[in-house]
Amino acid sequence: METYTWSYLKKYPKQTKRLLGIDDNQLEQLIALGKLLHQKKKKRTKKQKLELINLVREVHLY
């Protein structure tokens, strides 16, 4: 989903510094880092869910 602000920043990358205090390269790095952290969190959550499911299965077996 593309917002007006995101469209504007992509169209006028030099305005990123004025509006956000970081240049467009720093913004792209920040977005990439955010995406990476989001993926790590999703993996960790999935692992925790699987561990919980396995624990529940073990309890029901006994």
Secondary structure as a PSIPRED ss2 file (coil, helix, strand):
# PSIPRED VFORMAT (PSIPRED V4.0)

   1 M C   1.000  0.000  0.000
   2 E C   1.000  0.000  0.000
   3 T C   1.000  0.000  0.000
   4 Y H   0.000  1.000  0.000
   5 T H   0.000  1.000  0.000
   6 W H   0.000  1.000  0.000
   7 S H   0.000  1.000  0.000
   8 Y H   0.000  1.000  0.000
   9 L H   0.000  1.000  0.000
  10 K H   0.000  1.000  0.000
  11 K H   0.000  1.000  0.000
  12 Y C   1.000  0.000  0.000
  13 P C   1.000  0.000  0.000
  14 K C   1.000  0.000  0.000
  15 Q H   0.000  1.000  0.000
  16 T H   0.000  1.000  0.000
  17 K H   0.000  1.000  0.000
  18 R H   0.000  1.000  0.000
  19 L H   0.000  1.000  0.000
  20 L H   0.000  1.000  0.000
  21 G C   1.000  0.000  0.000
  22 I C   1.000  0.000  0.000
  23 D C   1.000  0.000  0.000
  24 D H   0.000  1.000  0.000
  25 N H   0.000  1.000  0.000
  26 Q H   0.000  1.000  0.000
  27 L H   0.000  1.000  0.000
  28 E H   0.000  1.000  0.000
  29 Q H   0.000  1.000  0.000
  30 L H   0.000  1.000  0.000
  31 I H   0.000  1.000  0.000
  32 A H   0.000  1.000  0.000
  33 L H   0.000  1.000  0.000
  34 G H   0.000  1.000  0.000
  35 K H   0.000  1.000  0.000
  36 L H   0.000  1.000  0.000
  37 L H   0.000  1.000  0.000
  38 H H   0.000  1.000  0.000
  39 Q H   0.000  1.000  0.000
  40 K H   0.000  1.000  0.000
  41 K H   0.000  1.000  0.000
  42 K H   0.000  1.000  0.000
  43 K H   0.000  1.000  0.000
  44 R H   0.000  1.000  0.000
  45 T H   0.000  1.000  0.000
  46 K H   0.000  1.000  0.000
  47 K H   0.000  1.000  0.000
  48 Q H   0.000  1.000  0.000
  49 K H   0.000  1.000  0.000
  50 L H   0.000  1.000  0.000
  51 E H   0.000  1.000  0.000
  52 L H   0.000  1.000  0.000
  53 I H   0.000  1.000  0.000
  54 N H   0.000  1.000  0.000
  55 L H   0.000  1.000  0.000
  56 V H   0.000  1.000  0.000
  57 R H   0.000  1.000  0.000
  58 E H   0.000  1.000  0.000
  59 V H   0.000  1.000  0.000
  60 H H   0.000  1.000  0.000
  61 L H   0.000  1.000  0.000
  62 Y C   1.000  0.000  0.000
